[in-house]
Amino acid sequence: PSTSKAVERERDLHDDIKDLCKSRGYLYRHDRMDKPTTEEKGVEDFTIFMPGGRTLHVECKKRLGKLDEDQRNWKHELERLGHTVHVVGSMEEFRKAIQNESSSAAGWGEERQR
């Protein structure tokens, strides 16, 4: 993620993303941050289920944060299967990810209907 408007605390970004998802009626999968995860190592922070069958995979990073090896491997495997994992460090980047997903899914939906 870019560092210009990136958050200092990743938890704040998680809370803001959850609030935005709730306000738009998106369902999401998110692990608690106060306990060790029971998910596969490297799994993204959020899997967000949007209208039209769209799914958004989001990994949050605070300012200057980087993916660890497990996260890089998981991202690579999802991309190998045709998914996009958005690595975001700010709400601005998260909103762009939603916008990009909405734009790319519009063309997919038209193609699917043919």
Residue pairs with C-beta under 8 A, 6 or more apart in sequence:
1 61
1 65
1 87
1 88
1 89
1 90
1 93
2 89
2 90
2 93
3 63
3 64
3 89
4 90
5 89
5 90
5 92
5 93
6 61
6 62
6 63
6 64
6 65
6 89
6 90
7 13
7 62
7 63
7 89
7 90
8 62
8 63
9 62
10 33
10 60
10 61
10 62
10 65
11 33
13 60
13 62
13 88
13 89
13 90
13 91
13 94
14 30
14 33
14 45
14 46
14 60
16 91
16 94
17 28
17 46
17 58
17 60
17 91
17 94
18 28
18 30
20 91
20 94
20 95
21 27
21 28
21 46
21 48
26 48
26 49
26 50
27 48
27 49
28 46
28 47
28 48
28 49
29 46
29 47
29 48
30 45
30 46
30 47
31 37
31 38
31 39
31 43
31 45
37 43
40 74
41 70
41 74
42 68
42 69
42 70
42 71
42 72
42 73
42 74
42 75
43 74
44 57
44 58
44 59
44 71
44 74
44 75
44 78
44 85
45 58
45 59
45 60
46 56
46 57
46 58
46 59
46 60
47 55
47 56
47 57
47 58
48 55
48 56
48 57
48 58
49 55
50 56
50 98
50 101
50 102
50 105
52 105
52 109
53 105
54 101
54 102
54 105
55 83
56 86
56 97
56 98
56 101
57 78
57 83
57 84
57 85
57 86
58 85
58 86
58 87
58 88
58 94
58 97
59 67
59 71
59 75
59 85
59 86
59 87
59 88
60 87
60 88
60 89
61 67
61 87
61 88
61 89
62 89
63 89
65 89
67 75
67 87
74 85
75 85
75 87
78 84
78 85
79 85
84 101
86 93
86 94
86 97
86 100
88 94
88 97
